[in-house]
Amino acid sequence: MTKTADDNIIVGLDIGTASVSALVGEVLPDGQINIIGAGTSPSRGMDKGGVNDLESVVKSVQRAVDQAELMAECKISNVYLSISGRHIASRIEKGMGTISDEEVSQDDMDRAIHTAKSIKIGEEQRILHVIPQEFTIDYQEGIKNPLGLSGVRMEVSVHLISCHNDMARNIIKAVERCGLKVEQLVFSGLAASNAVITEDERELGVCVVDIGAGTMDVSIWTGGALRHTEVFSYAGNAVTSDIAFAFGTPVGDAEEIKVKYGCALSELVSKDDTVNVPSVGGRPSRTLKRQELSGVIEARYAELMGFINQSINTVLVKLREDGIKHHHLAAGVVLTGGAAQIEGLVECAERVFGVNRVRIGKPLEVSGLTDYVKEPYHSTAVGLLHYAKDSHIDDDSEFKEQKPSSFTGILSKMRNWIQKEF
């Protein structure tokens, strides 16, 4: 082992329903993330973002971490950990404050944000992120960075993301059983957004959908601000189950068939293509037309995309009613995650959404082991590294734990003005 945390090492750990991904990154002097280690293992004991078998999760995490340590030649001690599930909730709150010296200071901004995040939430909930959207000074609205501006009174609109305390404790407990410290808990949909979309897309308006095996994480951005987050506990595993039941094949074989031969739009498949499907109970395998397989897959993906489309339409109507001038998704929809890698999904989604601005999102702005990580199923883990890097930059490049109430120096990355609350 040759590297330690002193070498600007950051680690992202994504514990999904289907797989665990651990990525080790090195922050270079120019701010680039150089990935030096990667480990993956099948996930056991997780379902729809929640822990249902602690020991199985511990073993899955340990396998992925061991692989990443071996490849990176370092000992992992701290990780940035993703969390998802239907228990994730979000809301918009406003905070107000006076401007002390006729010119907005960092303290003024901190106070306004503090009032916004001081709302009461249920005792069973904890706040994960407090993300400023816009500021208003006196009568001037839509200010992204008010520092140094003159005025008397300031208001801030923030996006709060919370999770269930017990769900958070359980996944943290699994990681700590591996001898690791959780530096921060990050909503996986937010992490995926950090990895796969650009500043221009955030400004124009974009919906990021991270499709995993157990959950779909939705993040809607307009005008450079996060407007809506939502989690559906219905995703890629539903497609696998459909294949298993429709053709009487074991779930494991159904997953393999989906990955190898699946297509989310049956008209893209040749009528002559066939697939060999294993049976259960010792029965002989049988051959079916790939187009028949795609018909089953297309129906479920169209339903999944329909849920997303309904959510988008509801959010955009509310933004318009609330007087938000940025209430369009001019940059369209970005699909990422392991279950977004199926052939024909873009065409299927465009048909459901009625737009031609859909793309598959792959991790951006990383170097090093890009052959390992530049695929959609690594988006959340790569996004955790971006999050970690920006947290460290905001701490004046010192690798230390972020203090629960500190917002100082975070203006350099407005989109990452995100706060943990333990």
C-alpha positions, -999 to +999 in steps of 0.1 A: +000+000+000+016+032-012-010+059-010-029+075+019-055+102+023-027+127+022-023+120-015-057+137-022-075+104-024-113+104-025-137+074-026-172+070-039-193+040-027-226+033-045-246+004-029-273-005-053-299-032-055-280-051-082-244-042-077-219-024-054-195+000-070-164+015-052-143+041-070-110+055-058-101+089-073-071+112-070-077+149-073-050+163-096-036+199-092-057+211-121-089+198-103-093+168-126-104+135-111-080+107-120-096+073-112-070+049-099-091+021-085-124+005-092-142-024-075-176-040-082-195-069-068-230-083-070-252-067-044-268-089-018-292-079+009-304-046-007-339-040-021-352-008-036-325+013-018-330-003+016-311-028+036-329-061+043-300-083+052-272-065+069-245-092+068-250-098+031-246-061+024-214-060+045-199-089+025-209-073-008-194-039+002-162-056+015-157-074-019-160-042-039-138-022-015-111-050-015-110-049-053-107-011-054-079-011-028-059-037-047-062-018-079-054+016-064-027+003-041-041+022-012-060+016+020-096+030+019-107+046+052-133+073+043-161+071+017-188+093+002-219+070+002-250+072-019-286+066-007-319+062-025-354+048-019-390+059-017-382+074+017-363+102+000-384+134+002-379+169-011-394+203-006-388+240-014-384+264+015-377+301+017-355+319+042-352+356+049-327+379+065-315+415+067-283+427+050-261+439+078-238+465+061-258+475+030-237+449+011-243+412+011-217+393+031-212+355+034-226+357+069-258+373+055-262+345+031-255+319+058-282+334+080-308+335+053-301+298+044-301+289+080-337+302+084-348+283+053-334+250+066-347+255+102-382+243+093-395+213+113-394+179+098-406+147+113-384+132+140-379+101+118-364+123+090-330+138+086-320+166+061-294+154+036-290+185+014-298+222+015-293+235-020-299+272-028-318+280-059-321+318-062-318+349-040-339+380-040-326+413-028-353+439-021-372+438-054-346+422-076-353+385-081-335+356-097-300+364-083-277+334-083-247+349-064-257+379-042-223+383-026-212+420-026-245+433-039-262+463-021-296+461-005-316+460+028-334+427+028-326+393+013-346+362+006-334+328-005-352+298-020-337+264-012-343+228-022-343+205+008-337+168+004-343+145+034-343+108+041-356+084+067-333+082+097-335+045+101-328+038+064-297+061+066-285+044+098-288+009+083-268+016+052-242+036+072-240+007+097-232-018+069-204+004+057-190+010+092-189-028+097-163-029+070-141-005+090-150+025+069-161+060+079-189+076+060-177+111+052-211+122+037-243+106+027-254+118-007-287+113-026-278+091-055-299+110-080-280+142-071-247+123-075-257+109-109-266+145-121-231+157-111-216+130-133-236+132-165-250+166-173-233+199-181-238+235-168-255+244-201-281+216-196-288+227-161-295+262-174-316+252-203-336+227-183-330+190-181-344+159-163-319+133-152-333+098-146-310+073-129-325+039-136-312+012-114-324-023-106-346-013-077-352+024-080-354+053-105-341+086-092-355+117-109-338+151-107-352+181-126-331+212-132-340+245-148-323+279-147-292+262-132-312+252-101-325+219-088-363+221-089-375+186-081-363+152-068-383+120-067-376+083-063-397+055-079-393+021-063-400+005-096-372+000-122-350-025-141-359-055-119-395-051-130-384-058-166-364-089-155-395-102-136-417-098-167-392-118-188-391-145-161-428-149-158-436-145-195-412-172-207-410-194-176-372-189-171-352-184-138-348-148-128-310-150-131-313-162-167-340-136-174-315-109-163-288-123-186-312-125-215-323-089-209-288-076-209-276-097-239-306-097-262-330-071-249-344-042-268-368-015-256-384-010-290-394-042-308-396-026-343-358-022-342-353-060-340-352-083-370-381-107-374-355-135-380-336-131-347-340-158-321-331-163-285-324-195-265-344-194-232-336-218-204-365-234-186-371-244-150-376-278-133-352-296-156-373-289-187-354-284-220-346-248-231-366-234-259-362-209-287-383-178-291-382-148-315-362-119-302-390-096-313-413-114-289-388-108-261-386-072-271-423-068-270-424-077-233-394-054-225-409-025-245-442-026-227-425-023-193-400+004-203-428+024-219-446+022-185-415+033-166-410+062-190-447+071-186-442+075-149-413+099-156-433+118-182-462+123-158-438+135-131-421+160-155-455+174-167-467+179-131-435+197-120-434+220-151-470+230-145-462+238-108-431+258-118-452+279-142-479+284-115-452+295-090-440+321-114-406+305-121-396+319-155-374+288-162-402+262-166-391+243-197-368+214-203-350+227-234-322+202-230-345+173-228-340+141-207-308+123-198-312+086-189-284+069-170-278+040-146-274+003-152-309-003-166-305+026-191-280+006-211-305-014-231-308-011-268-337+010-281-343+029-249-337+063-263-362+057-291-387+042-267-384+072-244-386+098-272-419+082-283-433+084-247-421+119-240-430+132-275-396+149-279-364+140-297-341+153-270-332+121-251-297+108-246-279+082-225-258+098-199-222+086-193-198+100-167-180+132-178-148+149-167-128+120-154-095+105-164-075+074-155-094+041-156-120+054-180-125+020-196-139+009-162-161+038-154-173+056-185-205+036-185-240+046-173-240+021-144-210+040-128-227+074-130-236+076-093-202+065-081-184+090-104-208+117-092-199+109-056-162+116-066-172+150-081-192+158-049-162+148-028-138+169-048-159+200-046-164+195-009-126+194-005-122+225-027-147+243-006-126+234+025-097+252+010-083+220-004-077+206+031-090+170+035-110+174+066-146+166+076-171+192+065-187+209+096-225+206+098-232+243+097-204+258+076-212+274+042-181+295+040-162+295+007-187+274-012-196+300-038-170+287-061-193+258-070-229+270-066-243+238-079-225+219-051-237+241-023-250+211-006-249+204+031-250+173+052-270+171+084-262+143+109 
